[in-house]
Structures are given as structure tokens and as C-alpha cells.
Amino acid sequence: AISVRAYITHAVLSGPAVENIAQSALDEVIVTDTIPLSPAARDCTKIKVVSLAQMLAQAIKRVNIEESVSSMFVENR
């Protein structure tokens, strides 16, 4: 593989998880901002945080105006 990435929805990263990630062959670990990261996780150069704020705001808006939320996740083909 040219590069290896992992994606985590709710990155609890307990125990030695951050150290294991830092020492792993993974190039990058993408996590969401659904729970706060520890200082060690924030300092790990391999861990990148993706915000879900825009997506959640759009979902709430769609529910409020009675539009489809699932259509946000349908791929255009």
C-alpha cells in the first residue's frame, strides 16, 4: 500500500491507544469531533480531527423543515 489510514467515528482512545497509534505503521488516523480528545491525542501528529458540525446542522435543519435526512448520504451516480 502507498499509505494506510484508519477512520474512527467516536475516538475514545483509552489506555495506550495514542501511543500505539503514534508507533504504528498507520500514516493517518481520521477521527470525528463527537467527543473531546485527550491532550496526548491532540498532540499526536498522526491523528486528524474532522468536524461534523456542518453535517449535524444540516440534518437538524432538514428535520425542522420536514426534508429527508437520508438523502444527505445517498451517493450521486
C-alpha positions in Angstrom: 0.0 0.0 0.0 1.1 3.5 -0.7 -0.5 4.8 2.5 -2.7 3.4 5.3 -5.3 5.4 7.1 -7.9 4.5 9.8 -11.2 6.2 10.3 -12.8 6.4 13.7 -16.3 7.8 14.5 -16.0 8.2 18.2 -12.3 8.1 19.2 -12.3 7.1 22.8 -8.6 6.3 22.6 -8.2 4.9 26.1 -5.2 3.3 27.7 -2.1 3.2 25.4 -4.2 3.9 22.2 -2.5 7.2 21.4 1.0 5.7 21.9 0.0 2.7 19.8 -1.2 4.9 17.0 2.0 7.1 17.2 4.2 3.9 16.9 2.1 2.2 14.3 2.6 1.9 10.6 -0.6 4.0 10.0 0.1 7.2 8.1 -3.0 8.9 9.5 -6.0 8.3 11.8 -9.0 10.4 11.0 -11.4 10.9 13.9 -14.6 13.0 14.3 -15.1 15.7 16.9 -18.0 13.9 18.6 -16.1 13.5 21.8 -13.2 15.6 23.2 -9.7 14.2 22.6 -7.1 14.0 25.3 -4.2 16.4 25.2 -2.0 13.5 24.1 -4.3 12.7 21.2 -4.5 16.3 20.2 -0.7 16.4 20.1 -0.3 13.2 18.1 0.7 14.2 14.5 -1.0 11.1 13.0 -4.4 12.0 14.4 -6.5 14.4 12.4 -9.9 15.6 13.5 -12.9 16.1 11.1 -15.7 18.3 12.3 -19.3 17.1 12.0 -20.8 20.5 12.8 -21.9 21.3 9.3 -23.4 17.9 8.7 -25.3 17.9 12.0 -26.6 21.4 11.5 -27.9 20.4 8.0 -29.6 17.3 9.5 -31.3 19.3 12.2 -32.4 21.9 9.6 -33.8 19.2 7.4 -35.7 17.6 10.3 -37.1 21.0 11.2 -38.4 21.7 7.7 -39.5 18.1 7.2 -37.0 17.2 4.4 -35.1 14.0 4.0 -32.1 13.4 6.2 -31.2 10.2 4.4 -30.8 12.0 1.1 -27.7 13.7 2.6 -26.0 10.3 2.5 -27.0 9.0 -0.9 -24.2 9.0 -3.5 -24.7 10.7 -6.8 -24.4 8.1 -9.5 
